[in-house]
Amino acid sequence: MISPSSPTVPPRVEQLQTPDPAGLREAATGLEAAFLAEMLKAAGLGRTPDTFGGGAGETQFASYLREAQARAMAESGGIGLAEQLFRALQQDARDD
């Protein structure tokens, strides 16, 4: 026998909260670091020299070095991109 079912209640919708400024700053710094890593790659940082290079290992780990250097640059002020991104993200969060 089938019992009558109770009416379904829609799930409760939570209010969106303003993002944490520390999280926004970390996201902005991460974006700047990714940008800088790509710029360092385009500039040839980590490219294996033709003679007396480190072999396959150097080639494989060059991207890790670029990413670490880009992260260090971004965290120490970088080119100012992170600050501009942070302000834009904050403004966008306020507008919502």
Secondary structure, DSSP 8 states (H G I E B T S, - for coil): --------------------HHHHHHHHHHHHHHHHHHHHHHTTTT---SSS---HHHHHHHHHHHHHHHHHHHHTTTTSHHHHHHHHHHHHHHH-
